[in-house]
Amino acid sequence: MMFDASTSSPDRSSTHSLSTESASLSSSSSSTSRAGFLPSRASLVVGFVAVWDLKSVSRSVVRASRRRARRTFFAGGASAASTSLTRFAGTATSSSSLSLASALPLIASTIETRRSDDAETPERRAIATTRAMTTGDAWTDMAVIFTAILATMLASYATLTPVKTTRRRTTTTAATSGARWFACAKTRASKAEGEMFCLKYSACWIASVGVVIATRAYESFGRWGYLAYCGACAAPAIVAPLMRPSASDRGKALSERYIVKANVWIAVFSFIGNYWYTHYFYAVLKAEYTFDAHRLNDVPISMYLMTHAYFMFYHVLSNAALRRIRTGYVNDAWRFGFECAAVGAMAYSTAFMESLTICGFPYYSFADRHMAYTLGSAFYGIYFLVSFPMFLRVDETKAMPMSQVFWEAMGSGMAVLCLLDFVRVYLRIPFTMRIRG
């Protein structure tokens, strides 16, 4: 149990009364010895220790009275708080006149209470840390950060030159030109259908996650339950297109379908992220998964599966935003600057929103929630600084071979790993990859 300095100075009256108690006990001992009883040295030592512990008990009671008085003040007003403080202060004063025999049980009870307060399990501490709301300073910092991001985006947007369109177009030009959010349904039909499927399927698993968090159904999952649920969230992205291919994918080899390439890219990148990057969160942000789970390299296997669903959704949205920028504005240095700013804004916002929404899940904790929101979002956003523009390349202007998809995902993973380690070295934080069951 921790006490601050502000609660220790007003204990002089209680200490003075205890000094009087000590003096009275000493005089009583002298008179008893004159009557013929000579106490041994051991009994004198025991008596001194008991009186000293009694002083600690008195201090604890006074502190408890102050805490209760403050609670009473906010609940019932200053007058009730004053009455409560007087009553408990009187209790503390009267406790100093207790006999040694009656004080010993109280001392033992106080020590046992302190031990029980300190005997919190790591899981209880993690849950308490995760559920604790951030302070006003954290929200102020986030408001400043997002204001700066918005100001940068607006300033960059003012420099853009929209693409001029004409009414008279050829059939080919009409199919490929003009600002758009999604892939062209005529020239890149497989990609357009794959992205629409990801958006529709993501709405389903996001709704299910909301239900699980709101109802706290995860409390009954267990390690197999987590594995089954996260697997069910990730499986449709892989299985559904194979069982029911889109109209443009029918008759194509698997390696030529966009949705298969997208799954391969995200699977490679998310595996690297969980296997390697998660340990940077353990080291830098003191993050911790505390639920019972099957683990691979000290990362729950269920998280490998859930990350696949998350990343498919994130990257389809980033594709739409970046495509709108590239097709809607003239390709010049200003557009490049705006695109870089957009990637940075999306990366940080995506990381922050995931950190904010996951706070409803008590078994993923941080030592410092404020740091997790501010520094942690920037740290996590490094993933997407690389992956958002690289994932857009898959079948965007021309078909990409499966081998190129695989190696570009691997290269993106290595680039992110280097950036994360550069940040760690700059912060001078030691890195240890721990391995447990």
C-alpha positions in Angstrom: 0.0 0.0 0.0 1.4 3.4 -1.0 1.1 6.7 0.8 2.0 10.1 -0.4 3.8 12.8 1.6 0.7 14.9 2.0 -0.9 12.4 4.3 2.1 11.9 6.6 2.6 15.4 8.0 -0.6 15.8 10.1 0.2 12.8 12.3 2.1 14.7 14.9 -0.8 14.8 17.4 -1.2 11.1 17.1 2.5 10.6 17.5 2.5 12.8 20.6 -0.3 10.9 22.1 1.6 7.7 21.5 4.7 9.1 23.1 2.5 9.9 26.1 1.3 6.3 26.0 4.9 5.1 25.9 5.7 7.2 28.9 2.7 6.0 30.8 3.6 2.4 30.1 7.2 3.1 31.2 6.0 4.7 34.5 3.6 1.8 35.0 6.4 -0.6 34.5 8.5 1.2 37.1 5.8 1.2 39.7 5.2 -2.4 39.1 8.8 -3.2 39.5 8.8 -1.4 42.9 6.0 -3.6 43.9 8.1 -6.6 43.4 7.7 -7.4 39.7 10.9 -7.1 37.6 10.3 -7.4 33.8 12.9 -9.2 31.7 14.7 -7.5 28.8 12.7 -9.5 26.3 9.4 -8.3 27.6 10.6 -4.7 27.5 11.6 -5.2 23.8 8.2 -6.8 22.9 6.4 -3.9 24.6 8.4 -1.3 22.8 7.8 -3.0 19.4 4.1 -3.3 20.2 3.8 0.4 21.0 5.7 1.3 17.8 3.3 -0.8 15.8 0.4 0.8 17.6 1.6 4.2 16.3 1.5 2.8 12.8 -2.0 1.5 13.4 -3.0 5.0 14.5 -1.5 6.5 11.4 -3.4 4.0 9.2 -6.7 4.9 10.9 -6.1 8.6 10.5 -5.4 8.1 6.8 -8.5 5.9 6.4 -10.5 8.7 8.1 -9.3 11.2 5.6 -10.1 9.1 2.6 -13.6 8.3 3.9 -14.1 12.0 4.7 -13.2 13.0 1.1 -15.6 10.4 -0.2 -18.3 11.7 2.1 -17.6 15.3 1.1 -18.3 14.6 -2.5 -21.3 12.5 -1.7 -23.0 14.5 1.0 -21.4 17.9 1.4 -18.7 19.5 3.5 -20.7 19.3 6.8 -21.0 15.5 6.6 -17.4 15.2 5.7 -16.4 17.3 8.8 -18.6 15.1 11.0 -17.0 11.9 9.6 -13.5 13.3 10.0 -14.2 14.2 13.6 -15.7 10.8 14.4 -12.8 8.8 12.9 -10.1 11.1 14.3 -11.7 10.5 17.7 -11.4 6.8 17.0 -7.7 7.2 16.1 -7.1 9.2 19.4 -8.9 6.6 21.5 -7.0 3.8 19.9 -3.8 5.2 21.4 -5.2 4.5 24.9 -5.9 0.9 24.1 -4.3 -1.7 26.3 -1.4 -3.7 24.8 -3.5 -6.9 24.9 -6.4 -5.4 22.9 -4.0 -3.7 20.4 -2.2 -6.8 19.4 -5.2 -8.3 17.4 -5.7 -5.0 15.7 -2.0 -4.9 14.7 -2.2 -8.4 13.3 -5.4 -7.5 11.4 -3.8 -4.4 9.9 -0.7 -6.3 8.7 -2.8 -9.0 7.2 -5.0 -6.4 5.4 -1.8 -4.8 3.9 -0.6 -8.2 2.7 -3.9 -9.0 1.1 -4.0 -5.6 -0.7 -0.5 -6.3 -2.1 -1.3 -9.8 -3.1 -2.8 -8.9 -6.5 -2.2 -11.4 -9.3 -0.6 -10.2 -12.5 -3.9 -10.8 -14.3 -5.8 -8.6 -11.9 -3.3 -5.9 -12.3 -3.4 -6.2 -16.1 -7.2 -6.0 -16.1 -7.2 -2.9 -13.8 -4.6 -1.2 -16.0 -6.5 -1.9 -19.2 -9.9 -0.8 -17.9 -8.5 2.4 -16.3 -9.6 5.4 -18.4 -6.9 7.7 -19.7 -6.4 11.0 -18.0 -7.4 14.4 -19.4 -3.8 15.0 -20.5 -4.0 11.9 -22.8 -7.1 13.2 -24.5 -5.6 16.6 -24.8 -2.5 15.2 -26.4 -4.5 13.2 -28.9 -6.6 16.3 -29.7 -3.4 18.2 -30.4 -2.0 15.4 -32.6 -5.1 15.0 -34.7 -5.5 18.7 -35.1 -1.9 18.8 -36.4 -2.7 15.9 -38.8 -5.9 17.6 -40.0 -4.1 21.0 -40.5 -1.4 19.2 -42.5 -3.9 17.4 -44.7 -5.9 20.6 -45.4 -2.7 22.6 -46.2 -1.6 19.8 -48.6 -5.0 19.5 -50.2 -5.0 23.2 -51.1 -2.0 22.6 -53.4 -3.7 19.9 -55.5 -4.8 20.3 -59.1 -7.9 18.3 -60.0 -7.8 16.2 -63.2 -9.7 17.9 -66.0 -12.3 15.8 -67.6 -14.1 16.2 -71.0 -17.5 15.1 -72.0 -16.2 13.5 -75.3 -14.4 10.3 -74.5 -13.6 7.1 -76.3 -14.9 3.9 -74.8 -11.4 2.9 -73.5 -10.8 6.3 -72.0 -14.2 6.3 -70.3 -13.4 3.0 -68.7 -10.0 3.9 -67.3 -10.2 7.7 -66.6 -11.9 9.8 -63.9 -11.7 9.9 -60.2 -12.8 6.7 -58.5 -12.6 5.0 -55.2 -12.8 1.4 -56.3 -10.9 -0.6 -59.0 -12.3 -0.3 -62.5 -15.0 -2.9 -63.0 -14.2 -3.3 -66.7 -10.4 -3.4 -66.8 -9.8 -4.8 -63.3 -12.9 -6.7 -62.6 -11.3 -9.4 -60.4 -9.9 -6.7 -58.1 -13.1 -4.7 -58.0 -15.2 -7.8 -57.0 -12.6 -8.9 -54.5 -12.5 -5.5 -52.7 -16.3 -5.4 -52.6 -16.4 -8.9 -51.1 -13.9 -7.9 -48.4 -16.0 -4.9 -47.4 -19.2 -6.9 -47.1 -17.6 -9.7 -45.2 -15.8 -7.3 -42.9 -19.1 -5.7 -41.8 -20.1 -9.2 -40.5 -17.0 -9.9 -38.4 -16.8 -6.4 -37.1 -20.5 -6.7 -35.9 -19.6 -10.0 -34.2 -16.6 -8.5 -32.4 -18.9 -5.7 -31.1 -21.3 -8.3 -29.7 -18.5 -10.4 -28.1 -17.0 -7.3 -26.4 -20.4 -5.9 -25.3 -21.6 -9.2 -23.9 -18.2 -10.2 -22.5 -18.7 -13.6 -24.2 -14.9 -13.9 -24.3 -14.9 -14.7 -20.6 -16.1 -18.2 -21.4 -13.9 -18.8 -24.4 -10.7 -20.5 -23.1 -7.8 -21.2 -25.4 -9.8 -23.3 -27.8 -12.7 -20.8 -27.8 -10.4 -18.0 -28.8 -8.9 -20.1 -31.6 -12.3 -21.1 -32.9 -13.7 -17.6 -32.9 -10.7 -15.8 -34.4 -10.4 -18.6 -37.0 -14.1 -18.1 -37.9 -13.5 -14.4 -38.4 -10.5 -15.0 -40.7 -11.8 -18.0 -42.6 -14.4 -16.4 -44.9 -11.8 -14.2 -46.5 -10.0 -17.3 -47.7 -12.7 -20.0 -48.0 -15.6 -18.1 -49.5 -13.9 -17.0 -52.7 -12.6 -20.5 -53.2 -16.0 -22.1 -52.8 -17.9 -19.4 -54.7 -15.6 -17.5 -57.0 -16.8 -14.2 -58.4 -18.1 -14.0 -62.0 -14.7 -12.6 -63.3 -12.7 -15.3 -61.5 -14.6 -18.4 -62.7 -12.4 -20.5 -64.9 -9.2 -18.7 -63.8 -6.4 -20.4 -62.0 -6.1 -19.7 -58.3 -2.8 -17.9 -58.8 -4.5 -15.5 -61.2 -7.4 -14.4 -58.9 -7.0 -11.1 -57.1 -8.6 -12.3 -53.9 -6.2 -15.1 -53.6 -3.2 -12.8 -54.2 -4.6 -10.4 -51.6 -4.9 -13.2 -49.0 -1.4 -14.3 -49.7 0.0 -10.8 -49.3 -1.9 -10.1 -46.1 -1.1 -13.6 -44.7 2.6 -13.1 -45.2 2.7 -9.6 -43.8 0.5 -10.3 -40.8 2.4 -13.4 -39.9 5.7 -11.4 -39.9 3.9 -8.7 -37.8 2.7 -11.1 -35.2 5.8 -13.3 -35.0 8.3 -10.4 -34.9 6.7 -7.0 -34.4 4.6 -8.0 -31.4 7.8 -8.4 -29.4 8.6 -4.7 -30.0 5.3 -3.9 -28.3 6.3 -6.1 -25.4 9.7 -4.3 -25.1 8.8 -0.7 -25.9 5.2 -0.3 -24.7 5.2 -3.1 -22.1 2.2 -4.7 -23.7 0.9 -8.1 -22.6 -1.6 -10.7 -23.7 -2.9 -12.2 -20.5 -5.6 -14.6 -21.7 -5.1 -18.3 -21.9 -4.1 -19.2 -25.4 -2.1 -21.5 -27.6 1.1 -19.5 -28.5 3.7 -19.4 -31.2 6.8 -17.4 -30.2 4.9 -16.1 -27.2 2.1 -14.6 -29.3 -1.4 -16.2 -29.1 -2.1 -18.1 -32.3 -5.6 -16.7 -32.3 -4.1 -13.3 -32.9 -2.4 -14.4 -36.0 -5.9 -15.3 -37.4 -7.6 -12.2 -36.1 -5.0 -10.0 -37.6 -5.7 -11.4 -41.0 -9.3 -10.2 -40.8 -8.3 -6.8 -39.5 -5.6 -6.2 -42.1 -7.8 -7.3 -45.1 -10.3 -4.6 -44.0 -7.7 -1.9 -43.4 -6.0 -2.4 -46.7 -9.1 -2.4 -48.8 -10.0 1.0 -47.3 -6.5 2.4 -47.9 -6.7 1.2 -51.5 -9.9 3.2 -52.0 -8.4 6.4 -50.5 -5.1 6.2 -52.4 -6.8 5.3 -55.6 -9.1 8.4 -55.2 -6.0 10.6 -54.8 -4.2 9.1 -57.8 -7.1 9.2 -60.2 -8.6 12.5 -59.1 -5.5 14.9 -59.2 -2.7 15.8 -61.5 0.4 13.7 -61.0 3.0 16.2 -59.7 5.1 16.9 -56.7 2.2 18.4 -54.8 0.1 15.3 -55.3 3.0 13.1 -54.1 3.3 15.3 -50.9 -0.4 15.0 -50.3 -0.4 11.2 -50.8 2.5 10.9 -48.3 0.5 13.0 -45.8 -2.6 10.9 -46.4 -0.7 7.6 -45.9 0.7 9.0 -42.6 -2.7 10.2 -41.4 -4.4 6.9 -42.3 -1.6 4.9 -40.6 -1.7 6.9 -37.4 -5.5 7.0 -37.3 -5.9 3.3 -38.0 -3.4 2.4 -35.2 -5.1 4.8 -32.8 -8.6 3.6 -33.5 -7.6 0.0 -33.0 -5.9 0.9 -29.7 -9.0 2.7 -28.6 -11.5 0.0 -29.5 -9.4 -2.8 -28.1 -9.4 -1.2 -24.6 -12.8 -2.9 -24.1 -10.9 -6.2 -24.1 -9.3 -6.5 -20.7 -6.7 -9.2 -21.5 -4.5 -7.0 -23.8 -2.9 -4.6 -21.4 -0.3 -1.8 -21.5 1.8 -0.5 -18.6 1.0 3.1 -19.7 -2.3 3.6 -21.5 -1.3 7.3 -22.3 1.9 6.0 -24.0 -0.1 3.4 -25.8 -2.3 6.0 -27.4 0.3 8.5 -28.3 3.7 6.7 -28.9 2.0 3.3 -29.4 -0.2 4.6 -32.3 2.9 6.1 -34.0 4.8 2.8 -33.4 2.0 0.7 -34.7 1.4 3.1 -37.6 4.9 2.3 -39.0 3.3 -1.0 -40.2 0.9 0.9 -42.5 3.4 3.5 -43.7 4.9 0.7 -45.7 2.0 -1.7 -46.3 -0.7 0.7 -47.5 1.1 1.9 -50.7 2.7 -1.5 -51.3 -0.6 -3.5 -51.1 -2.2 -1.1 -53.6 0.3 -2.3 -56.2 -1.2 -5.8 -56.4 -3.1 -6.0 -59.7 -3.6 -2.2 -59.8 -2.4 -1.4 -63.3 -1.6 -4.8 -64.5 -1.7 -8.4 -63.3 1.0 -9.2 -60.8 2.5 -12.7 -60.7 2.0 -14.7 -57.5 5.8 -14.9 -56.9 6.0 -11.1 -57.0 3.1 -10.8 -54.6 4.9 -13.1 -52.1 8.3 -11.4 -52.3 6.9 -7.9 -52.2 5.0 -8.9 -49.0 8.3 -10.3 -47.6 10.2 -7.1 -48.5 7.5 -4.9 -46.9 7.8 -7.0 -43.8 11.5 -6.5 -43.6 11.2 -2.8 -44.2 8.8 -2.4 -41.3 11.1 -4.5 -39.1 14.0 -2.2 -39.8 11.9 0.9 -39.1 10.7 -0.5 -35.8 14.2 -1.3 -34.7 15.5 2.1 -35.7 12.9 3.6 -33.4 13.8 1.3 -30.6 17.5 2.1 -31.0 16.7 5.8 -31.0 14.7 5.4 -27.8 17.6 3.4 -26.3 15.3 0.6 -25.2 16.8 -2.9 -24.8 15.2 -5.6 -26.8 14.7 -9.2 -25.7 12.6 -11.7 -27.5 11.1 -13.8 -24.8 9.8 -17.3 -25.3 7.4 -19.1 -23.1 4.8 -21.8 -23.4 
